[in-house]
Amino acid sequence: MDPDFFKRLRETTEDNNRLLHELVRAKRWSTFLVTAKWLIVIGATLGIYYYFQPAINQTIDLYKQILVGADNIFAPLKNAPK
């Protein structure tokens, strides 16, 4: 066999190995950044909920009071003879 063949084979193998290591490194960074992004999104969502929780609870209580008031208003109509 040609000695030049083995030299080219070694160069090609080293080049492929370098490219594969770059791909693995890029995939690791991608995984890390995607995980960090989702942790930030979930953390921000929980933080916003914690910040607005009093207003949300107040709105829910108001809605419940409106439903009870509507029930009290329309209760005589439900019990009226037909």
C-alpha angles and dihedrals in degrees: 000000000000114000088216088061092063091047091053090044091053092047091049092048092050091048091050091048091051091049092048091051090051090051092050091048091049091050092051091051090047092052092047093049094046090050091048091049093053093046089053092047093049092043092049091049092052091045093051091048091050090049095048097036095105091053092045092050091047091052092048091050091049090051091051091050091051091052092049091048091050090050090052092049096049098036094092090052091053092052095043117116115256 
